[in-house]
Amino acid sequence: MTLFTVDLNCDLGESFGHYSLGNDAAMTPFVSSVNIACGFHAGDPAVMRHTVALALEQQVAIGAHPGLPDLIGFGRRNMAVTPSEVFEMVVYQIGALLAFTKAAGGVLHHVKPHGALYNMAATSSSLSEAIAEAVYKIHPEAILYGLAGSQLIEAGQKIGLKTASEVFADRTYQQDGTLSPRSSPGALIESEEQAVQQVLRMIKEGKVLSQQGQDVSIQADTVCIHGDGPHALSFARHIKSVLQQEGITIKAPCP
């Protein structure tokens, strides 16, 4: 009898111009949902179209991955944006991915903000409410993916969206449940075994060890596996294999 079910998600479509399936096609067999860049931090119309087609071919759930308008910084730099601006940019990007998904005969399953927008919303009620409102008004059937325990999850639930609390395989945590900033020492987990053990504990025990050495309670509905690292493919393969060995079902959340 399966006691645990979890989603494995990965960011895709974060390239430009002439499209090559490359790592995107290689990663899809090891995940159950994908977050497709919508053109602000990465991606463009051609890439979105081809990535949606890839996701449908591989039968993985399709999500929009809206970010800040910062191509040079890959959407990972904080910007001084207002809630109104966040609402507008998220509506714009969801609309683009929703259109490509519909044109291909698919269904938009979820929305997951990217990078700095994701992290800013995690601790800002006004920004998280703007994102939740954008999702609700454009596609209320979509699931809102957000950092476990964050303001974004709270805002999504408050407005009436289904939410999925996200945890990270390759990132360390702070005592308040936020991710360690990428610029800080030890923010990234490079050991596959350490990452796998962290994921298993988050799923089975609902806890993660912070960089301060204390346990933090956490809900793991979906696990993010970054696809842009040098060992991303072997990382994804190993995590999926171990989860299956542990009898954990890998499946996208039901809308």
Summary of the structure (lengths in Angstrom):
residues: 255
radius of gyration: 16.8
end to end distance: 23.3
largest distance: 49.0
contacts: 915
relative contact order: 0.17
helix: 41%
strand: 20%
